Structure formats: structure tokens, C-alpha cells
Amino acid sequence: MKKSPFLLVVIISLLFMTVLQISGMNRHAYAVSPLTSPVTPPLTSFMHTISGKIVLKKFQWLGGFSKKTPAKNVTVTLKNVFTHEVFSVQTNELGMYVFSVPDQGWYQVKPDIDKSIAEIVAPPFRFVKLKKHDTLHEDFQAIDLP
């Protein structure tokens, strides 16, 4: 099969332009921040996730602790330590909660459990640090005393 010189020139030109584009992108990759497009959000805008489960344990004098049951409809608050921005969610029927947080930083996670549900929350709150694209899991136990 005989190749035409025109086709060969086109292929070499395309390869040469591709190499120039790649080398140019590497040279300017650190100068342009963040990477954006008109269709998608910036790469730095990905959300961080903090999730967990809250279980309820009832203390019984003769039998010790009862089985763990999910703490339903408990409000969990998330507070940014530096900006004081507050988020809140409710636990579902399995006692699970999920926060989608836009910013990195230090946060306080605290379940707001009413005294009618439980006397003690262990731990009462947690401080967590969100870093780049973190997904954290923080569990709590609510203990109801007789």
C-alpha cells in the first residue's frame, strides 16, 4: 500500500501540535488555579463528608445494658470552629446522619440529645479536621440511665 506524502505531513503535523499543547499545558498548569470550565464547577469545590451513627443504650440494673437501638430523629449540629458557621441534620430511622461540607478546616460535631431520650452522650462532642477531599465517620452513643 502506497502512502501519500500529504497524509504523512498531516500526521506528523498533528503529532507535533499535540506535543506542543502538552508541553504548553505543563508549563502553565501551576500558573492557572483552579481548573474550571463553563460546564463543571472548579475542582476545588468538591464537598467533604462527615457521617456517623448514633445508638441508644438503656441501662438496666439487673441485666446491664440493653441492646443498641438507633437514635431516630436526633438533631446533629456541625459548627465551623473559625467561621462559626453552623449546619444541622436529623438522624434517620437507622440513627445515621450525613453532612456535606464545602470547606476544609476544624469542625465540632455534636448530637443534641434531649434528656427525655438519654442522660449521657458519649462523647458529648467531637472536634474533627477536614483536609483535602476527606470523608470522616464519627459515631456517638446515648446512654439512658434508670
N, C-alpha and C positions, 0 to 999 in steps of 0.2 A: 504494500500500500504506500503510495507516494504522498508525502506531506507537503503542503504548500508553504512557501516561506511566509506568507501573510499570516497564516494560522500560528506559526511558530513565533512570530513577532508579537502577536496579540497575547499569547500565553506567557511569554517572558515579561511583557509589559505589566500584565495583571499580577504576576508574582512579585515584580519589582515594586509596584504600588502597594501591595499588601505588606511587604516588608517595611516600606516607609511608614505606612499607617501604624503598624505595630510598634516600631521604634519611636514614632512620634507620640503615641499614647503612653508609652512607658516614661518618656521624658516629662510629660505633662501630668501624669497621674497624681503626683503628690501636690501639684500646684492647685488643682481643682478639687474642691471639697464642699459639700458632699456630692456624690454621684447622683444625678437626677435625670428625669426625663419628663416630658409633658404628660405622660400617661401614668407613670408609677410615682409613689412618694419617694423621698430621699431614703437611701439605705440606712441612715442613722435613725430613722423614725420607727423602727421595729419596736413592738411593745415587749415589756418584760412581764413575767408571770409569777405571781405569788399565789399558791394554793395550799390547801390543807384540809384537815378533818377535825371536827370537834365531837368527842364522845362523852356521854354522861354515865357516871358510875354511881350507884347508890350504895351507901354503907349500911349494912345490916349487922346488928350486934352479934347474933349467933353465927351467921354464915359468912361474915367478912363482906367483901364487895360483891355486888350483883354483876351480871354480865354487862358488858359495854353496850350501850344503845346510842344511836346517832342523836345528836343535839340538833333538833329541827328548828328552823326559823329564828336562829340566833344572829343578831347583827354583829358583824366583824368590821372594825374600823382599821384603816391604814392611814397613817399620818406621816408625811414627809418631815423629817426632823428639822431640816433647814428652812424650807419654804412654808411649813405649817399647812400645806395643802392636805385636805382630808378626803378620803374615799370610804364608802361603806357598801357592804353587800350582805345578803342574808344567806344562811346555810340552807341547803336543800334538804329533802327528806332523808338523804344519806349522811347528813351532817357535813357535807363538803362545801367549800367556798373557793372562789377564784377571783383574783384581781388581775386586771391587765393594766400595767403601769407604764406610762410613756417615758419617764425619766429615770436615769441612774441615780444612785445616792443611798442615804440611810433612811430607813423607814421603821416605824413602830407598828407592829401588828397586835391588835388587842380585841379579844372577843368580849362583847358586852352582855354578860350573862346575868339575868335578874336573880335576886336572892330567892325567889319562889321556885326557881329551877334548880339551883345548886348554890352551896355555901362557898365553895373553894374552886378556883380555876387554876390549874397547874400547867404551865407557868401563867402568871397573871397577864403578861405581855411578853413580846419578843422584839428585839432590835435586829434588823436584817440589813445587809448591804447589797444593793443591786449593782452588779457590774455589767459589762457589755453582754447583752443578749442572755441574761440569767433567767433561769426558771427555778424558783425555790419552793420547797414544800415545808410548811410549818403546821404541826399538829398540836392540839390542846386537849386537856381532859378537864371536865367539870365533875366535881365530887359533891354529892348531896349527902349531908350528914343527917341523922335522925333527930 
